Amino acid sequence: MKKGKFITFEGGDGSGKTTQLQRIVAWLKEQDIDVLQTFEPGDTPLGKEIRRLLLSGEHTPVPAAELLLFLADRAQHVEEVIKPALAAGKWVICDRYTDSTLAYQLAGRQLKDTKTLRDMLVWAEQGLTPDKTIWLDLSVEDAAKRMASREAEGEAANRLDNEKIVFHKAVHQAFFEIQQSALQRVERIDARQNIAQVQADIQAVLKRL
Ligand code: TYD
């Protein structure tokens, strides 16, 4: 069924992920590749509601509820958006996917990492693993500096951005471990480099696809 390529972007807040994603989509389009850019959570009509519940700060879900809401968003997104686009031969570039759930919910929220939870994460994917994952690696300290200057410019932080430093450290460590356990799939990119160099590194990875 799957014909296109499925590429996910991961990284902590402040890693430059949004900028890099936009640039890579533009670059792929220049190569005449049919691209669909999407994100999690929230890129379906149902997901938009789930995103609001998760991130607005109006509610504080318990860790188990938070995990289940992210998985609900993902299941809907995979069936409604990602699979149809791949079947049509498109390259799907997705801002965050299951690795974010592993990092933010299992590690950040310290949910016990059991086989049941791992199975649930795989089940929510509905059989769809990324062909490639780009992890923009930036230390928590460097990320905090960037976030502070953004907030000074008036950019709003979401409920998870506002978590304490220990939370973000656990998230960063989890991304590191994910990469170590999936070296074929996950490419670590040094996000301290300038925008053009990061972009060049990502392009080099995608050229190999
Ligand atoms: P968003 O505003 O989309 O921006 P960014 O990806 O640039 O941080 O924020 C989405 C938030 O949701 C982000 O703080 C990470 C979090 N998240 C999880 O905690 N678990 C998940 O499974 C996903 C997909 C995202």
Boltz pocket constraint, residues with backbone or C-beta under 6 A from the ligand:
constraints:
  - pocket:
      binder: B
      contacts: [[A, 11], [A, 12], [A, 13], [A, 17], [A, 18], [A, 39], [A, 40], [A, 41], [A, 70], [A, 95], [A, 96], [A, 97], [A, 98], [A, 100], [A, 101], [A, 102], [A, 104], [A, 105], [A, 158], [A, 160], [A, 161]]
      max_distance: 6.0
